[in-house]
Every structure is written in C-alpha cells, then in structure tokens.
C-alpha cells in the first residue's frame, strides 16, 4: 500500500494573502523546532521572486488553530 505524501502548501496559499516576513519567520522557527517537513520552492510573479517555504497543511492547521484558540488573530 502506497503511503500518501503530505499536502505541502505555502503560507500564501494557506492564508489567501501574503504572510509577510515576520509571520513567515515565526512559522518557520516553530516548524524547525518541531522538526516539521519543510520544502522550498522557487517562484516568480509580479510581486515576489525568490524562494518560498512549503509546509504540511496539517501543521498549518495546528499552528493557526492554536493561535485562534489562544485568542490571537489569524
């Protein structure tokens, strides 16, 4: 039986908007601390050219779900 690869997505895809460098750094630091899978992808569009990080959707759900639970804004 083939194991399904986790669905990887960027913060932009997850949030539907640019996350900004501060939030991006915060998420990356937590992901590294938790030994999460992080992939990098090169992108180029009118607003941004460079590398972006991709995270497991489940990790992002947990990360932002916890923030909302703690009473912080998404």
Predicted model as a PDB file, atoms N, CA, C, CB and O in Angstrom, pLDDT in the B-factor column:
MODEL        1                                                                  
ATOM      1  N   UNK A   1       0.844  -1.199   0.000  1.00 61.00           N  
ATOM      2  CA  UNK A   1       0.000   0.000   0.000  1.00 61.00           C  
ATOM      3  C   UNK A   1       0.883   1.255   0.000  1.00 61.00           C  
ATOM      4  CB  UNK A   1      -0.957   0.003   1.234  1.00 61.00           C  
ATOM      5  O   UNK A   1       1.797   1.383   0.815  1.00 61.00           O  
ATOM      6  N   UNK A   2       0.604   2.147  -0.898  1.00 59.00           N  
ATOM      7  CA  UNK A   2       1.409   3.356  -1.036  1.00 59.00           C  
ATOM      8  C   UNK A   2       0.968   4.396  -0.013  1.00 59.00           C  
ATOM      9  CB  UNK A   2       1.301   3.924  -2.467  1.00 59.00           C  
ATOM     10  O   UNK A   2      -0.221   4.689   0.118  1.00 59.00           O  
ATOM     11  N   UNK A   3       1.938   4.949   0.707  1.00 66.00           N  
ATOM     12  CA  UNK A   3       1.586   5.995   1.667  1.00 66.00           C  
ATOM     13  C   UNK A   3       1.413   7.308   0.917  1.00 66.00           C  
ATOM     14  CB  UNK A   3       2.671   6.131   2.781  1.00 66.00           C  
ATOM     15  O   UNK A   3       2.174   7.625   0.003  1.00 66.00           O  
ATOM     16  N   UNK A   4       0.417   8.052   1.312  1.00 70.00           N  
ATOM     17  CA  UNK A   4       0.117   9.317   0.640  1.00 70.00           C  
ATOM     18  C   UNK A   4       1.073  10.390   1.133  1.00 70.00           C  
ATOM     19  CB  UNK A   4      -1.353   9.744   0.883  1.00 70.00           C  
ATOM     20  O   UNK A   4       1.302  10.522   2.335  1.00 70.00           O  
ATOM     21  N   UNK A   5       1.628  11.153   0.207  1.00 75.00           N  
ATOM     22  CA  UNK A   5       2.522  12.242   0.573  1.00 75.00           C  
ATOM     23  C   UNK A   5       1.694  13.347   1.225  1.00 75.00           C  
ATOM     24  CB  UNK A   5       3.300  12.780  -0.672  1.00 75.00           C  
ATOM     25  O   UNK A   5       0.549  13.576   0.835  1.00 75.00           O  
ATOM     26  N   UNK A   6       2.265  14.031   2.213  1.00 74.00           N  
ATOM     27  CA  UNK A   6       1.513  15.131   2.823  1.00 74.00           C  
ATOM     28  C   UNK A   6       1.311  16.258   1.815  1.00 74.00           C  
ATOM     29  CB  UNK A   6       2.241  15.661   4.077  1.00 74.00           C  
ATOM     30  O   UNK A   6       2.156  16.492   0.951  1.00 74.00           O  
ATOM     31  N   UNK A   7       0.193  16.943   1.937  1.00 90.00           N  
ATOM     32  CA  UNK A   7      -0.088  18.058   1.043  1.00 90.00           C  
ATOM     33  C   UNK A   7       0.691  19.271   1.529  1.00 90.00           C  
ATOM     34  CB  UNK A   7      -1.616  18.361   0.976  1.00 90.00           C  
ATOM     35  O   UNK A   7       0.434  19.801   2.610  1.00 90.00           O  
ATOM     36  N   UNK A   8       1.653  19.705   0.706  1.00 96.00           N  
ATOM     37  CA  UNK A   8       2.508  20.828   1.074  1.00 96.00           C  
ATOM     38  C   UNK A   8       1.965  22.115   0.454  1.00 96.00           C  
ATOM     39  CB  UNK A   8       3.969  20.578   0.620  1.00 96.00           C  
ATOM     40  O   UNK A   8       1.549  22.139  -0.705  1.00 96.00           O  
ATOM     41  N   UNK A   9       1.978  23.175   1.247  1.00 96.00           N  
ATOM     42  CA  UNK A   9       1.483  24.453   0.730  1.00 96.00           C  
ATOM     43  C   UNK A   9       2.223  25.613   1.382  1.00 96.00           C  
ATOM     44  CB  UNK A   9      -0.034  24.587   0.969  1.00 96.00           C  
ATOM     45  O   UNK A   9       2.771  25.495   2.478  1.00 96.00           O  
ATOM     46  N   UNK A  10       2.221  26.732   0.677  1.00 96.00           N  
ATOM     47  CA  UNK A  10       2.883  27.936   1.187  1.00 96.00           C  
ATOM     48  C   UNK A  10       1.929  28.672   2.127  1.00 96.00           C  
ATOM     49  CB  UNK A  10       3.334  28.867   0.015  1.00 96.00           C  
ATOM     50  O   UNK A  10       0.728  28.402   2.152  1.00 96.00           O  
ATOM     51  N   UNK A  11       2.475  29.590   2.884  1.00 96.00           N  
ATOM     52  CA  UNK A  11       1.628  30.423   3.760  1.00 96.00           C  
ATOM     53  C   UNK A  11       0.665  31.254   2.917  1.00 96.00           C  
ATOM     54  CB  UNK A  11       2.502  31.354   4.657  1.00 96.00           C  
ATOM     55  O   UNK A  11      -0.477  31.484   3.314  1.00 96.00           O  
ATOM     56  N   UNK A  12       1.130  31.701   1.759  1.00 94.00           N  
ATOM     57  CA  UNK A  12       0.259  32.489   0.873  1.00 94.00           C  
ATOM     58  C   UNK A  12      -0.957  31.670   0.456  1.00 94.00           C  
ATOM     59  CB  UNK A  12       1.037  32.964  -0.379  1.00 94.00           C  
ATOM     60  O   UNK A  12      -2.087  32.157   0.496  1.00 94.00           O  
ATOM     61  N   UNK A  13      -0.720  30.429   0.058  1.00 94.00           N  
ATOM     62  CA  UNK A  13      -1.838  29.564  -0.347  1.00 94.00           C  
ATOM     63  C   UNK A  13      -2.771  29.295   0.841  1.00 94.00           C  
ATOM     64  CB  UNK A  13      -1.307  28.224  -0.923  1.00 94.00           C  
ATOM     65  O   UNK A  13      -3.992  29.275   0.691  1.00 94.00           O  
ATOM     66  N   UNK A  14      -2.187  29.093   1.999  1.00 95.00           N  
ATOM     67  CA  UNK A  14      -2.980  28.749   3.186  1.00 95.00           C  
ATOM     68  C   UNK A  14      -3.812  29.939   3.662  1.00 95.00           C  
ATOM     69  CB  UNK A  14      -2.062  28.266   4.319  1.00 95.00           C  
ATOM     70  O   UNK A  14      -4.998  29.796   3.960  1.00 95.00           O  
ATOM     71  N   UNK A  15      -3.184  31.110   3.732  1.00 94.00           N  
ATOM     72  CA  UNK A  15      -3.866  32.287   4.277  1.00 94.00           C  
ATOM     73  C   UNK A  15      -4.683  33.052   3.233  1.00 94.00           C  
ATOM     74  CB  UNK A  15      -2.852  33.216   4.894  1.00 94.00           C  
ATOM     75  O   UNK A  15      -5.592  33.807   3.578  1.00 94.00           O  
ATOM     76  N   UNK A  16      -4.350  32.850   1.951  1.00 93.00           N  
ATOM     77  CA  UNK A  16      -5.027  33.590   0.896  1.00 93.00           C  
ATOM     78  C   UNK A  16      -4.506  35.007   0.745  1.00 93.00           C  
ATOM     79  CB  UNK A  16      -6.501  33.623   1.163  1.00 93.00           C  
ATOM     80  O   UNK A  16      -5.121  35.842   0.083  1.00 93.00           O  
ATOM     81  N   UNK A  17      -3.360  35.270   1.371  1.00 93.00           N  
ATOM     82  CA  UNK A  17      -2.735  36.600   1.291  1.00 93.00           C  
ATOM     83  C   UNK A  17      -1.261  36.439   1.631  1.00 93.00           C  
ATOM     84  CB  UNK A  17      -3.434  37.634   2.263  1.00 93.00           C  
ATOM     85  O   UNK A  17      -0.844  35.396   2.135  1.00 93.00           O  
ATOM     86  N   UNK A  18      -0.483  37.458   1.359  1.00 90.00           N  
ATOM     87  CA  UNK A  18       0.934  37.419   1.718  1.00 90.00           C  
ATOM     88  C   UNK A  18       1.059  37.413   3.240  1.00 90.00           C  
ATOM     89  CB  UNK A  18       1.705  38.631   1.101  1.00 90.00           C  
ATOM     90  O   UNK A  18       0.400  38.197   3.924  1.00 90.00           O  
ATOM     91  N   UNK A  19       1.888  36.546   3.759  1.00 91.00           N  
ATOM     92  CA  UNK A  19       2.036  36.420   5.210  1.00 91.00           C  
ATOM     93  C   UNK A  19       2.935  37.511   5.791  1.00 91.00           C  
ATOM     94  CB  UNK A  19       2.600  35.050   5.560  1.00 91.00           C  
ATOM     95  O   UNK A  19       2.764  37.918   6.941  1.00 91.00           O  
ATOM     96  N   UNK A  20       3.884  37.978   4.997  1.00 90.00           N  
ATOM     97  CA  UNK A  20       4.833  38.964   5.498  1.00 90.00           C  
ATOM     98  C   UNK A  20       6.025  38.259   6.137  1.00 90.00           C  
ATOM     99  CB  UNK A  20       4.154  39.911   6.511  1.00 90.00           C  
ATOM    100  O   UNK A  20       5.920  37.109   6.562  1.00 90.00           O  
ATOM    101  N   UNK A  21       7.142  38.946   6.203  1.00 90.00           N  
ATOM    102  CA  UNK A  21       8.376  38.308   6.668  1.00 90.00           C  
ATOM    103  C   UNK A  21       8.329  37.936   8.145  1.00 90.00           C  
ATOM    104  CB  UNK A  21       9.551  39.222   6.418  1.00 90.00           C  
ATOM    105  O   UNK A  21       8.900  36.917   8.535  1.00 90.00           O  
ATOM    106  N   UNK A  22       7.664  38.733   8.976  1.00 95.00           N  
ATOM    107  CA  UNK A  22       7.630  38.453  10.413  1.00 95.00           C  
ATOM    108  C   UNK A  22       6.873  37.154  10.710  1.00 95.00           C  
ATOM    109  CB  UNK A  22       6.980  39.624  11.167  1.00 95.00           C  
ATOM    110  O   UNK A  22       7.372  36.291  11.433  1.00 95.00           O  
ATOM    111  N   UNK A  23       5.674  37.020  10.150  1.00 95.00           N  
ATOM    112  CA  UNK A  23       4.883  35.804  10.352  1.00 95.00           C  
ATOM    113  C   UNK A  23       5.586  34.610   9.707  1.00 95.00           C  
ATOM    114  CB  UNK A  23       3.457  35.973   9.768  1.00 95.00           C  
ATOM    115  O   UNK A  23       5.607  33.521  10.280  1.00 95.00           O  
ATOM    116  N   UNK A  24       6.157  34.805   8.528  1.00 95.00           N  
ATOM    117  CA  UNK A  24       6.878  33.739   7.849  1.00 95.00           C  
ATOM    118  C   UNK A  24       8.026  33.211   8.692  1.00 95.00           C  
ATOM    119  CB  UNK A  24       7.400  34.227   6.518  1.00 95.00           C  
ATOM    120  O   UNK A  24       8.241  32.001   8.775  1.00 95.00           O  
ATOM    121  N   UNK A  25       8.763  34.123   9.317  1.00 96.00           N  
ATOM    122  CA  UNK A  25       9.895  33.743  10.169  1.00 96.00           C  
ATOM    123  C   UNK A  25       9.394  32.973  11.390  1.00 96.00           C  
ATOM    124  CB  UNK A  25      10.698  34.997  10.611  1.00 96.00           C  
ATOM    125  O   UNK A  25       9.985  31.965  11.780  1.00 96.00           O  
ATOM    126  N   UNK A  26       8.314  33.446  11.986  1.00 95.00           N  
ATOM    127  CA  UNK A  26       7.724  32.815  13.171  1.00 95.00           C  
ATOM    128  C   UNK A  26       7.289  31.372  12.867  1.00 95.00           C  
ATOM    129  CB  UNK A  26       6.515  33.641  13.672  1.00 95.00           C  
ATOM    130  O   UNK A  26       7.595  30.452  13.626  1.00 95.00           O  
ATOM    131  N   UNK A  27       6.582  31.189  11.761  1.00 96.00           N  
ATOM    132  CA  UNK A  27       6.111  29.855  11.367  1.00 96.00           C  
ATOM    133  C   UNK A  27       7.306  28.940  11.094  1.00 96.00           C  
ATOM    134  CB  UNK A  27       5.196  29.941  10.111  1.00 96.00           C  
ATOM    135  O   UNK A  27       7.313  27.784  11.519  1.00 96.00           O  
ATOM    136  N   UNK A  28       8.310  29.451  10.391  1.00 96.00           N  
ATOM    137  CA  UNK A  28       9.499  28.654  10.071  1.00 96.00           C  
ATOM    138  C   UNK A  28      10.223  28.217  11.337  1.00 96.00           C  
ATOM    139  CB  UNK A  28      10.454  29.452   9.171  1.00 96.00           C  
ATOM    140  O   UNK A  28      10.667  27.073  11.434  1.00 96.00           O  
ATOM    141  N   UNK A  29      10.346  29.122  12.314  1.00 95.00           N  
ATOM    142  CA  UNK A  29      11.031  28.787  13.562  1.00 95.00           C  
ATOM    143  C   UNK A  29      10.300  27.683  14.317  1.00 95.00           C  
ATOM    144  CB  UNK A  29      11.160  30.029  14.446  1.00 95.00           C  
ATOM    145  O   UNK A  29      10.932  26.764  14.838  1.00 95.00           O  
ATOM    146  N   UNK A  30       8.974  27.765  14.378  1.00 95.00           N  
ATOM    147  CA  UNK A  30       8.180  26.734  15.054  1.00 95.00           C  
ATOM    148  C   UNK A  30       8.311  25.410  14.312  1.00 95.00           C  
ATOM    149  CB  UNK A  30       6.692  27.156  15.148  1.00 95.00           C  
ATOM    150  O   UNK A  30       8.466  24.360  14.936  1.00 95.00           O  
ATOM    151  N   UNK A  31       8.250  25.455  12.990  1.00 96.00           N  
ATOM    152  CA  UNK A  31       8.365  24.239  12.181  1.00 96.00           C  
ATOM    153  C   UNK A  31       9.712  23.550  12.407  1.00 96.00           C  
ATOM    154  CB  UNK A  31       8.186  24.571  10.691  1.00 96.00           C  
ATOM    155  O   UNK A  31       9.771  22.327  12.526  1.00 96.00           O  
ATOM    156  N   UNK A  32      10.783  24.328  12.464  1.00 96.00           N  
ATOM    157  CA  UNK A  32      12.117  23.768  12.695  1.00 96.00           C  
ATOM    158  C   UNK A  32      12.178  23.155  14.097  1.00 96.00           C  
ATOM    159  CB  UNK A  32      13.216  24.864  12.525  1.00 96.00           C  
ATOM    160  O   UNK A  32      12.695  22.052  14.277  1.00 96.00           O  
ATOM    161  N   UNK A  33      11.649  23.875  15.083  1.00 96.00           N  
ATOM    162  CA  UNK A  33      11.660  23.386  16.465  1.00 96.00           C  
ATOM    163  C   UNK A  33      10.901  22.056  16.587  1.00 96.00           C  
ATOM    164  CB  UNK A  33      11.039  24.439  17.409  1.00 96.00           C  
ATOM    165  O   UNK A  33      11.304  21.179  17.351  1.00 96.00           O  
ATOM    166  N   UNK A  34       9.816  21.912  15.841  1.00 95.00           N  
ATOM    167  CA  UNK A  34       9.010  20.691  15.886  1.00 95.00           C  
ATOM    168  C   UNK A  34       9.495  19.628  14.902  1.00 95.00           C  
ATOM    169  CB  UNK A  34       7.562  21.022  15.598  1.00 95.00           C  
ATOM    170  O   UNK A  34       8.884  18.568  14.768  1.00 95.00           O  
ATOM    171  N   UNK A  35      10.597  19.922  14.219  1.00 96.00           N  
ATOM    172  CA  UNK A  35      11.160  19.019  13.201  1.00 96.00           C  
ATOM    173  C   UNK A  35      10.136  18.682  12.114  1.00 96.00           C  
ATOM    174  CB  UNK A  35      11.661  17.723  13.860  1.00 96.00           C  
ATOM    175  O   UNK A  35      10.023  17.538  11.673  1.00 96.00           O  
ATOM    176  N   UNK A  36       9.410  19.690  11.705  1.00 96.00           N  
ATOM    177  CA  UNK A  36       8.417  19.549  10.632  1.00 96.00           C  
ATOM    178  C   UNK A  36       9.125  19.430   9.285  1.00 96.00           C  
ATOM    179  CB  UNK A  36       7.433  20.754  10.623  1.00 96.00           C  
ATOM    180  O   UNK A  36      10.252  19.899   9.123  1.00 96.00           O  
ATOM    181  N   UNK A  37       8.467  18.811   8.339  1.00 94.00           N  
ATOM    182  CA  UNK A  37       8.966  18.767   6.968  1.00 94.00           C  
ATOM    183  C   UNK A  37       8.783  20.153   6.362  1.00 94.00           C  
ATOM    184  CB  UNK A  37       8.227  17.670   6.119  1.00 94.00           C  
ATOM    185  O   UNK A  37       7.687  20.713   6.388  1.00 94.00           O  
ATOM    186  N   UNK A  38       9.855  20.693   5.821  1.00 96.00           N  
ATOM    187  CA  UNK A  38       9.793  21.999   5.146  1.00 96.00           C  
ATOM    188  C   UNK A  38      10.423  21.811   3.769  1.00 96.00           C  
ATOM    189  CB  UNK A  38      10.539  23.140   5.979  1.00 96.00           C  
ATOM    190  O   UNK A  38      11.537  21.302   3.648  1.00 96.00           O  
ATOM    191  N   UNK A  39       9.698  22.226   2.739  1.00 97.00           N  
ATOM    192  CA  UNK A  39      10.250  22.190   1.392  1.00 97.00           C  
ATOM    193  C   UNK A  39      10.396  23.622   0.905  1.00 97.00           C  
ATOM    194  CB  UNK A  39       9.351  21.352   0.427  1.00 97.00           C  
ATOM    195  O   UNK A  39       9.709  24.526   1.380  1.00 97.00           O  
ATOM    196  N   UNK A  40      11.293  23.815  -0.041  1.00 97.00           N  
ATOM    197  CA  UNK A  40      11.462  25.135  -0.639  1.00 97.00           C  
ATOM    198  C   UNK A  40      11.101  25.067  -2.110  1.00 97.00           C  
ATOM    199  CB  UNK A  40      12.908  25.652  -0.455  1.00 97.00           C  
ATOM    200  O   UNK A  40      11.321  24.060  -2.783  1.00 97.00           O  
ATOM    201  N   UNK A  41      10.547  26.154  -2.584  1.00 96.00           N  
ATOM    202  CA  UNK A  41      10.152  26.234  -3.991  1.00 96.00           C  
ATOM    203  C   UNK A  41      10.523  27.614  -4.509  1.00 96.00           C  
ATOM    204  CB  UNK A  41       8.620  25.957  -4.175  1.00 96.00           C  
ATOM    205  O   UNK A  41      10.336  28.621  -3.826  1.00 96.00           O  
ATOM    206  N   UNK A  42      11.044  27.644  -5.712  1.00 97.00           N  
ATOM    207  CA  UNK A  42      11.411  28.909  -6.361  1.00 97.00           C  
ATOM    208  C   UNK A  42      10.165  29.427  -7.085  1.00 97.00           C  
ATOM    209  CB  UNK A  42      12.631  28.722  -7.367  1.00 97.00           C  
ATOM    210  O   UNK A  42       9.541  28.697  -7.855  1.00 97.00           O  
ATOM    211  N   UNK A  43       9.809  30.680  -6.837  1.00 94.00           N  
ATOM    212  CA  UNK A  43       8.664  31.259  -7.540  1.00 94.00           C  
ATOM    213  C   UNK A  43       9.046  32.596  -8.153  1.00 94.00           C  
ATOM    214  CB  UNK A  43       7.465  31.430  -6.588  1.00 94.00           C  
ATOM    215  O   UNK A  43      10.028  33.225  -7.757  1.00 94.00           O  
ATOM    216  N   UNK A  44       8.266  33.006  -9.107  1.00 95.00           N  
ATOM    217  CA  UNK A  44       8.472  34.308  -9.734  1.00 95.00           C  
ATOM    218  C   UNK A  44       7.121  34.834 -10.193  1.00 95.00           C  
ATOM    219  CB  UNK A  44       9.476  34.215 -10.931  1.00 95.00           C  
ATOM    220  O   UNK A  44       6.454  34.224 -11.029  1.00 95.00           O  
ATOM    221  N   UNK A  45       6.727  35.972  -9.635  1.00 89.00           N  
ATOM    222  CA  UNK A  45       5.494  36.629 -10.065  1.00 89.00           C  
ATOM    223  C   UNK A  45       5.708  38.136  -9.951  1.00 89.00           C  
ATOM    224  CB  UNK A  45       4.258  36.160  -9.206  1.00 89.00           C  
ATOM    225  O   UNK A  45       6.758  38.563  -9.472  1.00 89.00           O  
ATOM    226  N   UNK A  46       4.755  38.943 -10.373  1.00 91.00           N  
ATOM    227  CA  UNK A  46       4.980  40.404 -10.341  1.00 91.00           C  
ATOM    228  C   UNK A  46       5.300  40.962  -8.946  1.00 91.00           C  
ATOM    229  CB  UNK A  46       3.757  41.110 -10.877  1.00 91.00           C  
ATOM    230  O   UNK A  46       5.973  41.987  -8.833  1.00 91.00           O  
ATOM    231  N   UNK A  47       4.826  40.297  -7.888  1.00 85.00           N  
ATOM    232  CA  UNK A  47       5.040  40.828  -6.538  1.00 85.00           C  
ATOM    233  C   UNK A  47       6.277  40.263  -5.838  1.00 85.00           C  
ATOM    234  CB  UNK A  47       3.832  40.549  -5.696  1.00 85.00           C  
ATOM    235  O   UNK A  47       6.844  40.917  -4.962  1.00 85.00           O  
ATOM    236  N   UNK A  48       6.700  39.054  -6.215  1.00 87.00           N  
ATOM    237  CA  UNK A  48       7.797  38.413  -5.494  1.00 87.00           C  
ATOM    238  C   UNK A  48       8.533  37.407  -6.368  1.00 87.00           C  
ATOM    239  CB  UNK A  48       7.272  37.725  -4.245  1.00 87.00           C  
ATOM    240  O   UNK A  48       7.918  36.619  -7.085  1.00 87.00           O  
ATOM    241  N   UNK A  49       9.841  37.446  -6.297  1.00 93.00           N  
ATOM    242  CA  UNK A  49      10.669  36.439  -6.952  1.00 93.00           C  
ATOM    243  C   UNK A  49      11.657  35.937  -5.922  1.00 93.00           C  
ATOM    244  CB  UNK A  49      11.401  37.013  -8.218  1.00 93.00           C  
ATOM    245  O   UNK A  49      12.358  36.721  -5.283  1.00 93.00           O  
ATOM    246  N   UNK A  50      11.708  34.642  -5.766  1.00 94.00           N  
ATOM    247  CA  UNK A  50      12.631  34.065  -4.799  1.00 94.00           C  
ATOM    248  C   UNK A  50      12.117  32.743  -4.290  1.00 94.00           C  
ATOM    249  CB  UNK A  50      12.860  35.016  -3.640  1.00 94.00           C  
ATOM    250  O   UNK A  50      11.225  32.131  -4.878  1.00 94.00           O  
ATOM    251  N   UNK A  51      12.703  32.308  -3.175  1.00 94.00           N  
ATOM    252  CA  UNK A  51      12.318  31.029  -2.599  1.00 94.00           C  
ATOM    253  C   UNK A  51      11.218  31.223  -1.565  1.00 94.00           C  
ATOM    254  CB  UNK A  51      13.529  30.334  -1.967  1.00 94.00           C  
ATOM    255  O   UNK A  51      11.211  32.193  -0.807  1.00 94.00           O  
ATOM    256  N   UNK A  52      10.296  30.279  -1.558  1.00 95.00           N  
ATOM    257  CA  UNK A  52       9.262  30.257  -0.525  1.00 95.00           C  
ATOM    258  C   UNK A  52       9.323  28.896   0.156  1.00 95.00           C  
ATOM    259  CB  UNK A  52       7.832  30.533  -1.127  1.00 95.00           C  
ATOM    260  O   UNK A  52       9.819  27.920  -0.406  1.00 95.00           O  
ATOM    261  N   UNK A  53       8.814  28.857   1.360  1.00 96.00           N  
ATOM    262  CA  UNK A  53       8.778  27.600   2.098  1.00 96.00           C  
ATOM    263  C   UNK A  53       7.390  26.985   2.002  1.00 96.00           C  
ATOM    264  CB  UNK A  53       9.173  27.817   3.573  1.00 96.00           C  
ATOM    265  O   UNK A  53       6.376  27.683   1.982  1.00 96.00           O  
ATOM    266  N   UNK A  54       7.376  25.671   1.943  1.00 97.00           N  
ATOM    267  CA  UNK A  54       6.118  24.921   1.909  1.00 97.00           C  
ATOM    268  C   UNK A  54       6.044  24.060   3.161  1.00 97.00           C  
ATOM    269  CB  UNK A  54       6.008  24.040   0.615  1.00 97.00           C  
ATOM    270  O   UNK A  54       7.031  23.450   3.573  1.00 97.00           O  
ATOM    271  N   UNK A  55       4.865  24.021   3.756  1.00 97.00           N  
ATOM    272  CA  UNK A  55       4.640  23.264   4.988  1.00 97.00           C  
ATOM    273  C   UNK A  55       3.477  22.293   4.788  1.00 97.00           C  
ATOM    274  CB  UNK A  55       4.356  24.220   6.182  1.00 97.00           C  
ATOM    275  O   UNK A  55       2.662  22.452   3.880  1.00 97.00           O  
ATOM    276  N   UNK A  56       3.421  21.280   5.662  1.00 96.00           N  
ATOM    277  CA  UNK A  56       2.281  20.367   5.622  1.00 96.00           C  
ATOM    278  C   UNK A  56       1.023  21.127   6.026  1.00 96.00           C  
ATOM    279  CB  UNK A  56       2.511  19.141   6.555  1.00 96.00           C  
ATOM    280  O   UNK A  56       1.051  21.933   6.956  1.00 96.00           O  
ATOM    281  N   UNK A  57      -0.066  20.873   5.337  1.00 94.00           N  
ATOM    282  CA  UNK A  57      -1.327  21.549   5.658  1.00 94.00           C  
ATOM    283  C   UNK A  57      -1.736  21.277   7.110  1.00 94.00           C  
ATOM    284  CB  UNK A  57      -2.445  21.091   4.695  1.00 94.00           C  
ATOM    285  O   UNK A  57      -2.234  22.167   7.799  1.00 94.00           O  
ATOM    286  N   UNK A  58      -1.520  20.039   7.565  1.00 93.00           N  
ATOM    287  CA  UNK A  58      -1.889  19.685   8.949  1.00 93.00           C  
ATOM    288  C   UNK A  58      -1.113  20.529   9.960  1.00 93.00           C  
ATOM    289  CB  UNK A  58      -1.629  18.184   9.211  1.00 93.00           C  
ATOM    290  O   UNK A  58      -1.658  20.945  10.982  1.00 93.00           O  
ATOM    291  N   UNK A  59       0.163  20.778   9.666  1.00 95.00           N  
ATOM    292  CA  UNK A  59       0.970  21.625  10.550  1.00 95.00           C  
ATOM    293  C   UNK A  59       0.394  23.042  10.591  1.00 95.00           C  
ATOM    294  CB  UNK A  59       2.448  21.657  10.079  1.00 95.00           C  
ATOM    295  O   UNK A  59       0.267  23.632  11.664  1.00 95.00           O  
ATOM    296  N   UNK A  60       0.048  23.584   9.423  1.00 96.00           N  
ATOM    297  CA  UNK A  60      -0.508  24.939   9.368  1.00 96.00           C  
ATOM    298  C   UNK A  60      -1.860  25.007  10.077  1.00 96.00           C  
ATOM    299  CB  UNK A  60      -0.655  25.398   7.907  1.00 96.00           C  
ATOM    300  O   UNK A  60      -2.158  25.987  10.761  1.00 96.00           O  
ATOM    301  N   UNK A  61      -2.674  23.968   9.913  1.00 93.00           N  
ATOM    302  CA  UNK A  61      -3.961  23.914  10.625  1.00 93.00           C  
ATOM    303  C   UNK A  61      -3.727  23.974  12.133  1.00 93.00           C  
ATOM    304  CB  UNK A  61      -4.746  22.624  10.253  1.00 93.00           C  
ATOM    305  O   UNK A  61      -4.394  24.722  12.849  1.00 93.00           O  
ATOM    306  N   UNK A  62      -2.773  23.177  12.600  1.00 92.00           N  
ATOM    307  CA  UNK A  62      -2.471  23.153  14.036  1.00 92.00           C  
ATOM    308  C   UNK A  62      -1.901  24.494  14.490  1.00 92.00           C  
ATOM    309  CB  UNK A  62      -1.479  22.016  14.362  1.00 92.00           C  
ATOM    310  O   UNK A  62      -2.294  25.025  15.528  1.00 92.00           O  
ATOM    311  N   UNK A  63      -0.979  25.032  13.708  1.00 94.00           N  
ATOM    312  CA  UNK A  63      -0.323  26.289  14.072  1.00 94.00           C  
ATOM    313  C   UNK A  63      -1.345  27.424  14.184  1.00 94.00           C  
ATOM    314  CB  UNK A  63       0.760  26.648  13.036  1.00 94.00           C  
ATOM    315  O   UNK A  63      -1.405  28.112  15.203  1.00 94.00           O  
ATOM    316  N   UNK A  64      -2.132  27.611  13.150  1.00 92.00           N  
ATOM    317  CA  UNK A  64      -3.082  28.722  13.165  1.00 92.00           C  
ATOM    318  C   UNK A  64      -4.302  28.419  14.027  1.00 92.00           C  
ATOM    319  CB  UNK A  64      -3.523  29.049  11.750  1.00 92.00           C  
ATOM    320  O   UNK A  64      -4.902  29.334  14.590  1.00 92.00           O  
ATOM    321  N   UNK A  65      -4.672  27.156  14.136  1.00 89.00           N  
ATOM    322  CA  UNK A  65      -5.767  26.769  15.025  1.00 89.00           C  
ATOM    323  C   UNK A  65      -5.434  27.083  16.464  1.00 89.00           C  
ATOM    324  CB  UNK A  65      -6.084  25.289  14.876  1.00 89.00           C  
ATOM    325  O   UNK A  65      -6.282  27.567  17.212  1.00 89.00           O  
ATOM    326  N   UNK A  66      -4.200  26.809  16.858  1.00 72.00           N  
ATOM    327  CA  UNK A  66      -3.754  27.083  18.217  1.00 72.00           C  
ATOM    328  C   UNK A  66      -3.752  28.583  18.470  1.00 72.00           C  
ATOM    329  CB  UNK A  66      -2.355  26.493  18.463  1.00 72.00           C  
ATOM    330  O   UNK A  66      -4.155  29.035  19.541  1.00 72.00           O  
ATOM    331  N   UNK A  67      -3.302  29.352  17.491  1.00 65.00           N  
ATOM    332  CA  UNK A  67      -3.285  30.812  17.646  1.00 65.00           C  
ATOM    333  C   UNK A  67      -4.701  31.348  17.867  1.00 65.00           C  
ATOM    334  CB  UNK A  67      -2.650  31.481  16.405  1.00 65.00           C  
ATOM    335  O   UNK A  67      -4.927  32.197  18.729  1.00 65.00           O  
ATOM    336  N   UNK A  68      -5.644  30.843  17.078  1.00 53.00           N  
ATOM    337  CA  UNK A  68      -7.029  31.296  17.225  1.00 53.00           C  
ATOM    338  C   UNK A  68      -7.555  30.868  18.602  1.00 53.00           C  
ATOM    339  CB  UNK A  68      -7.930  30.718  16.080  1.00 53.00           C  
ATOM    340  O   UNK A  68      -8.232  31.631  19.292  1.00 53.00           O  
ATOM    341  N   UNK A  69      -7.227  29.641  18.975  1.00 52.00           N  
ATOM    342  CA  UNK A  69      -7.654  29.111  20.273  1.00 52.00           C  
ATOM    343  C   UNK A  69      -7.103  29.969  21.407  1.00 52.00           C  
ATOM    344  CB  UNK A  69      -7.195  27.648  20.441  1.00 52.00           C  
ATOM    345  O   UNK A  69      -7.788  30.195  22.404  1.00 52.00           O  
ATOM    346  N   UNK A  70      -5.873  30.446  21.259  1.00 50.00           N  
ATOM    347  CA  UNK A  70      -5.238  31.283  22.285  1.00 50.00           C  
ATOM    348  C   UNK A  70      -5.784  32.715  22.275  1.00 50.00           C  
ATOM    349  CB  UNK A  70      -3.721  31.307  22.076  1.00 50.00           C  
ATOM    350  O   UNK A  70      -5.335  33.559  23.050  1.00 50.00           O  
ATOM    351  N   UNK A  71      -6.751  32.984  21.397  1.00 48.00           N  
ATOM    352  CA  UNK A  71      -7.372  34.296  21.367  1.00 48.00           C  
ATOM    353  C   UNK A  71      -6.638  35.297  20.481  1.00 48.00           C  
ATOM    354  CB  UNK A  71      -7.461  34.833  22.753  1.00 48.00           C  
ATOM    355  O   UNK A  71      -6.978  36.480  20.481  1.00 48.00           O  
ATOM    356  N   UNK A  72      -5.651  34.849  19.737  1.00 47.00           N  
ATOM    357  CA  UNK A  72      -4.932  35.748  18.833  1.00 47.00           C  
ATOM    358  C   UNK A  72      -5.630  35.741  17.479  1.00 47.00           C  
ATOM    359  CB  UNK A  72      -3.434  35.329  18.689  1.00 47.00           C  
ATOM    360  O   UNK A  72      -6.395  34.836  17.148  1.00 47.00           O  
ATOM    361  N   UNK A  73      -5.340  36.770  16.723  1.00 47.00           N  
ATOM    362  CA  UNK A  73      -5.939  36.869  15.379  1.00 47.00           C  
ATOM    363  C   UNK A  73      -5.141  36.080  14.378  1.00 47.00           C  
ATOM    364  CB  UNK A  73      -6.035  38.326  14.929  1.00 47.00           C  
ATOM    365  O   UNK A  73      -3.923  35.942  14.500  1.00 47.00           O  
ATOM    366  N   UNK A  74      -5.831  35.564  13.390  1.00 45.00           N  
ATOM    367  CA  UNK A  74      -5.197  34.828  12.304  1.00 45.00           C  
ATOM    368  C   UNK A  74      -4.462  35.792  11.399  1.00 45.00           C  
ATOM    369  CB  UNK A  74      -6.232  34.019  11.505  1.00 45.00           C  
ATOM    370  O   UNK A  74      -3.854  35.373  10.415  1.00 45.00           O  
TER     371      UNK A  74                                                      
ENDMDL                                                                          
END                                                                             
